[in-house]
Amino acid sequence: MATETTAAEGSSLVFHPMDQFIVKPLFGDGAIAWYTPTNVTLWLFLAIAAIFALLVLSTSKRAIVPTRMQSVAELAYGFIYKMLEDICGKEGVKYFPYVMTLFMFIVCANFLGMLPMSFTTTSHFAVTIPLALAVFLTVTVLGFVKNGASFLGLFWVSSAPLALRPVLAIIELISYFVRPVSHSIRLAGNVMAGHAVIKVFAGFAAIAVISPVSVLAITAMYGLEVLVSFIQAYVFTILTCVYLKDALHPSH
């Protein structure tokens, strides 16, 4: 009897921080097919709706004295435009719509994932890998279209000693093809880790003795995770700008 009581008490403290990342169908409990609406589908559409509301609806009146939402939209516009221009030059500005779309999607998806009972779509590689592959393929195709065979100069370090250039070319080639891997894992891994830590602290809040400490830890981690949500969107975007610069100006 004592053993059963102990087991019951222990089981009440069991929590699974990774359960929040499980993909579930919106309707019913059946198997998930490629066409099944899931919680991921819902929150992806909500991210798109948030972008539309921020960039289209809030700026439709183009008020001389902007509303708060219009101010946020204008700040985001100016922030990404300046970043792209500083890194890629005037030639890179023509790709602003793509870079802006990437940033807004990631930052909106990250912030929506901070809402209680929400689902963080950017914690899944099924979302971040296509984003990273799209950047990789876009940059690669653009590099060859703009520069032809000269794009291969990206891998040839002409400033290095001649004997080292073939070795460095291999290293550069490997690092180039690793880009989409690191690009996607960095975003999903950081977002997933932060949410999992918050869930762990939330599990300890059930223990009366340490619940005040747990609540403080949750509050601190939540604030940090809000910052991380923006930083990861910024990092993904600035790396996209750097890769775009390589495609426009490939020579070392």
N, C-alpha and C positions, 0 to 999 in steps of 0.2 A: 504493500500500500504506500509506504514511504517512497519507494522507488518510482511508483506511478505519479505520485504528487510532485516529486522533483522533476520528473520528465515533463509533466504538464506545465510546471512553472518555467522550465527552460524553454519549452516550445513557444511560450507566449512572447519570448524575447527574440525569437528567430525572425530575421527580416532578410529580404533579398534585394539589395540595391540595384541589381541589373534587370530586375523585372520591369522597370519603367521603360526599358528600351525594346520590349517585345512588340512585334508588329501584330495587330489584331484586326480582324474584319469589323467594319462598322455595323454590319447587320448579321446577326446570327453568330454561330461558333464553328462554321464549317471550314473546310480547307481553303487556303488562300491561293487563288490563281492570279495570272498576270492582270486580269481585268477586275479583280475584286477590290471594291473601295475599302480602304483600311484607314487606321488612324494616321498613317503617314500621308495618305492622299488628302485627308481632311486638313491637316496642318500645313501641307504644301500649298493648298488653295488659299488658306487663310493668310499665309505669307504673301502670296501674290495679291490678295485683296488689300492687305496692309500697305503694300508698295503703291498700288493704284490710288488708295485713299490719300497717301502722303504726297505723292508726286503729281497726281492728276487733279483730284478733287480739291485738295487744299490750295492749289495754285491756280485754279480755273478763273478766279476773279482778278488775279494779278493786282491785288490791292497795293496802293502806294505805301500805306502803313500796314505791313504784313501781320497776319495772325500768327499765333505761336506755331501752328503746323506749317504754315508757309515759310516761316523763318527756319524751321528745322530742315525743310526741303531745300531751301536756298543754301543753307550751310553745307548740307551733304553734297549738293551740286558743286559748289565752289571748292570744297575739300578734295573731291575726287578729280575735278578738272585740274586743279593746281598740282596735285600729285602726279597725274599723267603727263602734264606739260613739263614738270621739272625733271622727270626721269627719261621720257621719250622725246622731248622737244616738240616743236610745233607739228612735226610730221605725225606724231602719235595721237594728236587731238582728234583726228578723224575716227579713232577707235573708242572714243569716249562713251558712246551709248552702250557698248558691250561691257566695258569695265565698270561703268556705273550700275548696270543691271546686275552684274555679279556681286558687287558690294552691297547693294540694297537688298538683294535676295538673302544673302548670308546673314547680314546684320538683323533683318526682320525675322528670319527663321530662328536665329539665336535668341533674340529678345522674347519672341512668342513662347519659346521653350522654357522661359523663366516663369511663366504663369503657372499657378497651381493647377494640377490635373491636366496639364498640357502634354504635348509630345514634342521632343526636340528632334526634328528631322535631320539636322546636321550632325547628329551623333551616329548616323548610319553611313557606312561606306557605300551603300547603294545610292546615296545622294551625293556624297563628296567625291567619289571616284568619277562619276560622269562629269561633274564640274571641272575636276582636274584634267581629265582626258580632253574635254572640250578646249581648255586653254592650251594644252600640249599640242593637239592637232592643229588648232588655229594658228598658233605661233610657228609651227613647223611648216605648214603649207604657205603661210605668209612669207616666211623666210626664203623659201625656194622661189616663190612667185616674184618677190621683190628683187632678189639678188642672184637667182639662178645657182650655178655651182659655187659661186663665191660665198654662199651661205655656209659651206663647209669650212670656211676660214674661222668660224666660231670655235672649231675644235683644234685649230693649229696655232699654238702659242709662239708667234714669231719672235717675241722678245726673249724667249728662253734659249739656252745653248742648243746648238743643232743636234747634239747627241741625245738630248733629253726630249726633244720635240715629239718623236713617235710615242714615247711612253706617256707624255702629258696628253697627247691626242687621244690615246686609249682611255685615260682617266677622265678626260673631258667628255668623251662619247658616253661612257658609262654613267657619269653624273647627269648627263642630259636626259638619258632615258629613265633615270631614277626620279626625275622631277615630278611626274604625276603621282608617283607613290608617296613621296614625302609631302607633296602638296595636299593630298587627300587625307593621309593619316594624321598629319598635324592638326587639321581642323577637327576631324571626328574624334581623335584621341583626347584632345584638350577639353572639348565640350562634354564628352562622355565621362571623363575623370571627375570633372567638377560636379556634375549632377550626381554621380555615384557617391561622392564624399558627403554631399548634402543629405542624401538618403541615409547614409550610415549614421550621421549625427542625429537625424530625425528618429532613427530606430532606438538610439540610446535615450531619447527624451521620455520614453515610457518608464524608465527607471527613476523613481522619485528622488533618490539621493543625488543623482547627477543631472537631473533634468534642467536646472537653471544653467549649468555650464553648457549643456547640450544646446539649449535655446540660443545662448550667446554665440556658440560656435556656428550654428545654423545661420544666424544673422550676419556674422562676419563672412562666412563662406558665400552667402547669397550676394552680399555686396561685391565680393571679389569676383564672383561668377558673372555679374553684370558687366564688370570691367573686362573680363576675359572674353565675353560675348562680342564686345566691340573690337577688342584687340585682335581676335582671331579673324574677324572679317577684314580688318585693316591689313593684317599680315598676308592673308590670301590675295587681297587686291594689290598690294604693293609688289608681291612676287610676280603677279600677272603682268604688272607694268615693267618689271625688270626683264621678264622673259620676252615681252613685246619689244623692248629696246634691243635685245639680242637679235631678234628677227629683222629689225629695221637697220641695225648697225652691227653686223656680225663679227667684224674683224677685231682681234685683240689689240 
